[in-house]
Amino acid sequence: RKEITKGEAINNYSSAQIIATNDWMNHYPRAIFNGHSSMDIYRKAFYQEISQLHQPIINWSVLFI
């Protein structure tokens, strides 16, 4: 393990160290994601979901009255 060794108490680290380690892990490119990070995958899925939620819903029957 790069920053926090296995079996070591996490309370030996500051909040800043834990946040930095978390950020590093989330932005680390992974072969399983074809060189993308888990954050890249999350952002893509999130923005796809948001874009689907904000698509305009058109009631065509109202337009052709």
PALUMGU-957777 format. One record per residue: residue in one letter; x, y, z of N, C-alpha, C in turn. Coordinates in steps of 0.001 Angstrom, whole numbers, padded with zeros to 6 digits, always signed. Each point is the difference from the previous one (the first is absolute). Last residue first. Layout:
BEGIN
AXYZXYZXYZ
...
END
This chain:
BEGIN
I-052782+021599-031559-001428+000199+000254-000554+001029-000955
F+004648-002026+000790-000760-000138-001242-001505+000122+000215
L+003384+000243+003545+000535+000830-001074-000861-000017-001255
V-000897-002743+003849-000288+001402+000311+000450+000893-001154
S+000958-004624-000119-001434+000220-000210-000385+001451+000280
W+004477-001669+000768-000302+000318-001385-001480+000279-000230
N+003389+000433+004137-001339-000553-000163-000473+000411-001393
I+005098-000564+002225-000902+000748-000874-001321-000744-000100
I+004597+000468+003277-001120-000888-000296-001018+000823-000783
P+005627+000514+000770-001356+000559-000001-001037-001051-000377
Q+004615-001042+002594-000493+000080-001367-001427+000533+000031
H+002941-000975+003853-000299+001362-000415-000411+000116-001463
L+001286-004151+002198-001023+000594+000861-000441+001364-000500
Q+003559-002319-002131-001276-000670-000267-001122+000607+000830
S+004408+001492+000693-000477+000470-001308-001322-000665-000373
I+002158-001362+003990-000521+001372+000117-000550+000477-001343
E+002179-004169+000059-001258-000066+000751-000642+001380+000098
Q+004252-000290-001929-000981-000648-000876-001362-000049+000680
Y+003604+001589+002507-000446+000981-000981-000970-000596-001017
F+001874-002902+003277-000779+001052+000654-000548+000983-001036
A+002998-003387-001419-001317-000556+000336-000907+001066+000603
K+004447+001256-000892-000694-000303-001252-001407-000518+000273
R+002824+000737+003708-000440+001256-000625-000774-000255-001288
Y+001958-003729+002190-001108+000562+000775-000540+001265-000671
I+003853-001944-001820-001162-000857-000250-001227+000551+000722
D+004118+002124+000809-000411+000208-001398-001277-000779-000311
M+002013-000718+004161-000667+001301-000034-000466+000330-001421
S+002597-003841+000733-001368-000227+000476-000780+001312+000015
S+003884-000228-003568-000105-000146+001454-001447-000289+000390
H+002596-001381-004775-000764+001050+000670-000023-000263+001503
G+001964-002981-003321+000825+001171+000254-000721+001161+000655
N-002240-004173-000949+000661+000406-001240+000776+001310+000167
F-002132-002559+003541-000828+001062-000578+000647+000568-001267
I+002186-003385+002437-001352-000551-000113-000971+001014-000616
A+004466+001247+001122-000056-000802-001228-001406-000539-000227
R+000935+004613+002695-000067-001451+000210-000124-000717-001343
P+001555+005117+002560-000441-000730-001193+000081-001512+000217
Y-000889+003783+003871+001056-000863-000530-000512-000766-001224
H-002445+003042+003095+000480+000573-001259+001099-000841-000656
N-002070-001136+004253-001122+000233-000913+000434+000538-001361
M+003208-000696+003528-000581-001281-000418-001104+000202-001033
W+001946+003847+001949+000977-000697-000838-000596-001304-000533
D-002535+002430+003126+000029+000671-001303+000955-000705-000961
N-000089-001544+004424-001273-000297-000668-000040+000622-001397
T+003616+001067+002760+000094-001395-000437-001255-000407-000761
A+000019+004244+001983+000966-000035-001101+000137-001413-000562
I-002665+000586+003839-000649+000605-001168+000927-000043-001211
I+001774-001412+004092-001020-000951-000449-000701+000519-001248
Q+003113+002811+002139+000682-001144-000605-001005-001006-000560
A-001676+003696+002401+000581+000446-001268+000708-001148-000716
S-001690-000672+004351-001093+000064-000981+000533+000398-001371
S+003509-002405+003148-000834+001204+000071-001106-000085-001047
Y+002257-004373+002426+000161+000927-001110-000920+001200+000184
N+000083-003879+002831+001382+000483+000049+000269+001044-001081
N-004116-002531+000498+000038+001210+000834+001429+000498+000230
I-001080-004067-002351-000199+001181-000840+000051+001290+000826
A+002581-004782+000925-001176+000770+000420-000083+001284-000811
E+002287-004497-001989+000319+001152+000838-001274+000784+000319
G+000245-003863-002963-000012-000349+001417+000315+001147+000933
K+001681+000454-004949-001031-000945+000409+000151-000329+001483
T+001715+004754-001896+000373-001409-000035-001110-000868+000574
I+000033+004795-002642-000446-000564+001280+000264-001497-000047
E+001611+002361-003751-000010+000999+001068-000323-000591+001366
K+000511-002866-003988+000867+001161-000206+000070+000924+001210
R-000571-005461-000227-000846+001180+000000+000889+001241+000000
END
